[in-house]
Amino acid sequence: MFKDTDEQWRQLRPFLATHRSPTAKTVYLYHSDKQTLVNMLMAEGFDKSFIENKGTFEMISVSDSYILNKRFDVDRMLQFWKLIISRCQNSGIKRLLLMGEMEWFTTGLPGCDDLIQYEEKLDKFVQEYPWVTIVCQYFLPKFPATMIFDNLCIHHYVSMSDRLVDGLGYQNHPC
């Protein structure tokens, strides 16, 4: 969860830095313009060879993932992640970072109302893969407070400002 682009990159930098090795991979689902993302990564010190190496870093638009065919589907999205995880396992990847910009939710496309259900299922799903880290990026000004609160209740960990904190889901808190 972030308030501006500077805060977003302060939070993402440590995750990206620890996934820069031949046995690690990052899959980044972007809502913004791809070239803007490339420029931001380069400004953060990631060289073009890292950015263009699909073996260690892959960028996929939200229209080819979250909102394929202009619709969000929870089960399809979980299958999408399962396929990526399986491919990575088969290619010898030992650490996988899955990152997604969540502004696609604000499009109001069919299925977007299922975001909390998706987050809940995704949190349980990823527990089967301790070598996988998922970072869902919420630009706070675009999301209703109730959505943010629901996310805090679901997740075990939440990145806030400059640190990773226990989410309310960590305590199985009945929000």
N, C-alpha and C positions, 0 to 999 in steps of 0.2 A: 504494500500500500504506500503510495507516494503522493506528494502534493504538487511537485513540479519535476521537470526533466532532470535537474541537478540531483534532487533527492533520489529519483529513479536510478540514475547511474551510480550514485554512491552505494545504493543497496545491491545493485546487480554486479558491480565490479568484483567483489570477493567470490561470488558464485562462478562467474566467468573465468576468473584467474585460476581457480582450482580445477578447472576442467580443460586445461590447455596441455594435453599430453596425448601421445599416440593411443593410449588405452582409455581415453575419455572422449565423450562427445556431448555437444550441446545442440538441441533442436529448439529453435526459436520461432514461435508463431507470432507474426507481426500484424498489427492493425494499421500502422502508419505506412508511409511510403517506404519501399525497400531501400531506395538510395539514401533516404534520411537515416535509416537504421545503419546502413554501411558507413555513412559519414560519422555518425555518433560512435560506432565501434572504433573507427580509425582515430577519432579524437581521443578516445579512451586508451589508445596505445596498442590496439589490436591491428597487426599488419594484414595487408590484403591477402597474403597467402593463407593465413588462418581463416579469414572470412570466406574465402572462395573454396576451401577444402571441405567438401561435403562429408568426408570421412570423420572430421572432427567438429565441424560447425555447419549446420543446415538451417536455412531460413525458409519458412513456408508461410504463405499469406493466410489470413483468417478465412478468406473465401475458399481456400483449398483445404480447410481443416474444420474449424469451429462451425462456420456457416456455409458448408458445402451445399450447393443448389439453393442458396438463400434460405436455409433452414438449419436450426440447431437441433441435434438429436443426441441425447445423453448416451444411449447405448452405442451409436455409431462412433461417437467421439472416444468412448472407452476402448472400442475395438481399434480405432486409429492409433491410440497410445500403445495398445497391446502389440500391434504389428510393428511399430517402431522399436519397442523394447525387444521383441523377438529377433528382429534384424540385427540389433546391436549385440545381443547375446551371441548370435551366430557368427558375428564378425570379430569377436574377442574384446569387445568394449567392457571395461570393468567399472566405469562410473559414467552415469548418464544424467545430464541436466536437461530437463524439459521446462521451457519458459514460454509463457503466453501472455500477450497483451490482451486485457479483458474488455476493452472498449467496444468490441463487437456487440456486447450485450445491449448497448445503448441504441442499436439500430432498430430495436423493436420487431425484428423478424420473427417468424413463427418458431416456437420452441425456446426463445430466449428466456421466457418465464421459468424455465426449468434449471436455471443456473445454480441455484442453491442445492437442488437435488443432485446435479452433476458434481458440484464441489464435494458433497457428502460422499458420493460413490467413489469419486476419484481419490479422496483421502483414504478410504478403506482399501481401494485397489492398489495404491502405491505401497501399502504396508507389506505386500507380498514380495516387493523388490527393494530390499534395503540399500542397494547400490544405485538406486534412482532417486534423484531430487527433483521436485516440481516447484516451480516458482510462478504463481499466478500474479500478474501485475495489475493492480487496481489503481487507476488515476482517481484519487478521492473526490475531486470536484465533479466528476461525471456520474457518481453513484449515490443513490439514496442512502441515508444513514442506516435504515433498517437492513439494507443489503450488506453493508459493512459489518453491522452487529451480527447478523446471521453468519457471516464468514468467520468472524472471531469465535463464535460458538462452535463451529464445526472443526476448525483446524487445530492440529496439535502445536504448530509453530507458526508465528506470523512475523514477517520482517517489518519493523516499524522504525522509521527514521534511520538510525545508525546501528541498530542491533536486532538480533533475532530473539523473540520473546515467546514464552509459552502462550499458546492460544487457549481459549477456554475449553476447547475440545480435548486438551491435554489432560484435564482433570475429569473428563467425562461430565462436564458441567451441564446441568439441565437448563439451558438458557430459556 
